[in-house]
Structure formats: C-alpha cells, structure tokens
Amino acid sequence: MDKITSRHSHDGFTLIELVLVIAIISLLSIVALVAMKPAQRLADARDARRAQDLNQLLSGVHQCVLDKKDSITMGTCLGGPTVGDTYEIVTTSGITSGCQAKCTTATSDSSCLRLDATLADYFVSLPIDPAGVVSGHTGYSISLRSNGMTVLEACAAENGTIKVSR
C-alpha cells in the first residue's frame, strides 16, 4: 500500500490571516492612543510651562526689590500698583486697556501693568503664555496683598488654577 504524500506545504500566511493580524494591531494602536490622551498631555505640558514662567517672574520681581533695596508696593520694580488689585502683566507701553478681556482675574479693563522695562535687568524678554496671546500681553497676572504677599497667576491655565506667591 502506497502512502499518499501531499506535496502542499504551508510556507506563508493566507490573506485572511494577514488581514486579521493587521486589524488586531490597528485596534490595539487606537486603544493605546486613546488611553494616552494626547490633548491632555499637551495641556499638562503647557501648564507646566506656565508654572515655570510664573516662578521666573516672581523671582525676577523679588530680585529687583532686593537689588534696589526697594519696597515692592511703592518701588520702581512694579511702578507702584494698588495693593489688592490684580493686573495683567503687559510688555508694550501702549497697552492701557483690554487687560480684563485677556486676563479675567484683572481688577478692571485698564488693569495693565507694564513690567518689561522695569525688569529689563532680569529678563531678556518677559515669559509669555505658551498657548499664545495677543501681542504685548503675557497671559499672566500679578497682585499685591495687604500682608505683603506677591501673587502671580496664569490667566489661561487649562487644568485648574496656577498661582505662585511669596
């Protein structure tokens, strides 16, 4: 009795097997991409930059006060803002209104405080919000409290309030 031998070998994948593997890999990629939440990660990165910018601004303000042996409320470093009011930090002398529209925490629409000139010894240019703002605006606010505390805040924080104080 002769043994019937088959000359067919399975050296490759069938089309159905390849399509199935590609579909599974695609599905896993989509699930991984959704799980990583890229928009959330980008917002987190922008907020981290905002926190860093606020710390740099606060350090610059306080270094100015120390160097000039000045009062933070009446001195040349901030130009004598009103204690208790909140100002958007701007970089252009012509900006005297529109600050509350850019920074809703500002006390009034004219609560703009230009700091690029007074802090020129401490910054090449003032930090600007990473999401982008209108020219001359920074997207950051500053206020002086009656207890002597200086508070800076990011106007456009995406994941909750970002404030630093000293």
C-alpha positions as CSV (number, residue, x, y, z in Angstrom):
1,M,0.0,0.0,0.0
2,D,1.4,3.1,-1.2
3,K,1.3,6.0,1.1
4,I,-0.2,9.1,-0.5
5,T,2.0,12.0,0.2
6,S,1.0,15.6,-0.1
7,R,3.3,18.0,-1.7
8,H,1.5,21.0,-0.3
9,S,3.4,23.0,2.3
10,H,2.3,25.9,4.3
11,D,5.2,28.4,3.8
12,G,3.3,31.6,4.2
13,F,0.2,33.2,5.6
14,T,-3.1,33.4,3.9
15,L,-4.7,36.7,3.1
16,I,-7.3,36.2,5.8
17,E,-4.6,35.7,8.4
18,L,-2.8,38.8,7.3
19,V,-5.9,41.0,7.4
20,L,-6.8,39.7,10.8
21,V,-3.4,40.5,12.2
22,I,-3.4,44.0,10.7
23,A,-6.9,44.6,12.2
24,I,-5.8,43.5,15.6
25,I,-2.7,45.7,15.5
26,S,-4.8,48.7,14.3
27,L,-7.3,48.1,17.1
28,L,-4.6,47.9,19.8
29,S,-3.0,51.1,18.4
30,I,-6.2,53.0,18.6
31,V,-6.8,51.9,22.1
32,A,-3.3,52.9,23.2
33,L,-3.6,56.3,21.5
34,V,-6.9,57.0,23.2
35,A,-5.5,55.8,26.6
36,M,-2.6,58.2,26.3
37,K,-4.9,61.2,25.8
38,P,-2.5,63.3,23.7
39,A,-4.6,66.5,24.1
40,Q,-4.5,66.1,27.9
41,R,-0.7,65.6,27.8
42,L,-0.2,68.7,25.7
43,A,-2.4,70.7,28.2
44,D,-0.3,69.3,31.1
45,A,2.9,70.4,29.3
46,R,1.6,73.9,28.7
47,D,0.5,74.2,32.4
48,A,4.0,73.0,33.5
49,R,5.5,75.8,31.3
50,R,3.1,78.3,32.9
51,A,4.1,77.3,36.4
52,Q,7.8,77.7,35.4
53,D,7.2,81.1,33.9
54,L,5.4,82.3,37.0
55,N,8.2,81.2,39.2
56,Q,10.7,83.0,37.0
57,L,8.6,86.2,37.0
58,L,8.2,86.1,40.8
59,S,12.0,85.5,41.2
60,G,12.7,88.4,38.9
61,V,10.4,90.8,40.8
62,H,11.8,89.9,44.2
63,Q,15.4,90.0,42.9
64,C,14.7,93.6,41.6
65,V,13.3,94.6,45.0
66,L,16.4,93.2,46.8
67,D,18.9,94.8,44.4
68,K,17.3,98.2,44.5
69,K,16.6,97.9,48.3
70,D,13.1,99.0,47.4
71,S,9.6,98.5,48.7
72,I,7.6,96.1,46.5
73,T,4.5,98.3,46.8
74,M,6.0,101.7,46.3
75,G,9.2,101.0,44.5
76,T,10.4,101.2,40.9
77,C,10.3,97.4,40.3
78,L,6.5,97.3,39.9
79,G,5.8,101.0,39.4
80,G,3.5,101.4,42.5
81,P,0.4,99.2,41.8
82,T,-2.5,99.5,44.1
83,V,-2.5,96.9,46.8
84,G,-5.4,94.4,46.5
85,D,-5.8,95.0,42.7
86,T,-4.9,92.4,40.1
87,Y,-3.1,93.5,37.0
88,E,-2.3,91.6,33.7
89,I,1.4,91.9,33.0
90,V,2.0,93.5,29.6
91,T,5.1,94.3,27.6
92,T,4.1,97.3,25.5
93,S,3.6,100.8,26.8
94,G,0.6,101.5,24.5
95,I,-1.5,98.8,26.2
96,T,-3.6,100.6,28.8
97,S,-6.9,98.7,28.3
98,G,-8.2,95.3,27.3
99,C,-6.4,93.5,30.1
100,Q,-9.5,92.1,31.7
101,A,-10.6,90.7,28.4
102,K,-7.2,88.8,28.2
103,C,-7.0,88.0,31.9
104,T,-10.3,87.7,33.5
105,T,-8.8,87.9,37.0
106,A,-7.7,91.5,36.3
107,T,-9.5,94.1,38.5
108,S,-10.6,96.2,35.6
109,D,-10.2,96.5,31.9
110,S,-7.4,99.1,32.4
111,S,-5.6,97.0,35.0
112,C,-2.5,96.6,32.8
113,L,1.0,96.7,34.4
114,R,4.0,97.0,32.1
115,L,7.0,95.2,33.6
116,D,9.3,94.6,30.7
117,A,11.1,97.9,31.1
118,T,11.3,97.8,34.9
119,L,12.6,94.2,34.9
120,A,14.9,94.6,31.9
121,D,17.9,93.8,34.1
122,Y,16.4,90.4,35.0
123,F,14.8,89.2,31.7
124,V,15.8,89.4,28.0
125,S,12.1,89.2,27.4
126,L,9.2,88.5,29.8
127,P,7.8,85.0,29.7
128,I,4.6,84.7,27.6
129,D,1.8,82.1,27.9
130,P,2.7,79.1,25.8
131,A,-0.8,78.9,24.2
132,G,-0.2,82.3,22.6
133,V,-1.6,85.7,23.4
134,V,-2.3,89.0,21.7
135,S,0.9,90.9,21.1
136,G,2.0,92.9,24.1
137,H,0.1,90.7,26.6
138,T,1.8,88.0,28.6
139,G,-1.3,86.0,29.8
140,Y,0.0,86.3,33.4
141,S,-1.3,88.5,36.3
142,I,0.2,89.9,39.4
143,S,-1.4,91.3,42.6
144,L,0.0,92.6,45.8
145,R,-1.8,91.7,49.0
146,S,-2.0,93.8,52.2
147,N,0.0,91.3,54.1
148,G,3.0,91.9,51.7
149,M,2.4,88.8,49.6
150,T,3.0,89.0,45.9
151,V,0.8,86.6,43.9
152,L,1.2,85.7,40.2
153,E,-1.4,83.7,38.3
154,A,-1.6,82.1,34.8
155,C,-4.7,83.6,33.2
156,A,-5.3,80.7,30.8
157,A,-4.4,77.7,32.9
158,E,-6.1,74.6,31.4
159,N,-6.2,72.1,34.3
160,G,-7.1,74.3,37.2
161,T,-5.6,77.5,38.7
162,I,-1.9,78.0,38.6
163,K,-0.7,80.5,41.2
164,V,2.7,81.2,42.9
165,S,3.2,83.6,45.8
166,R,5.9,84.8,48.0
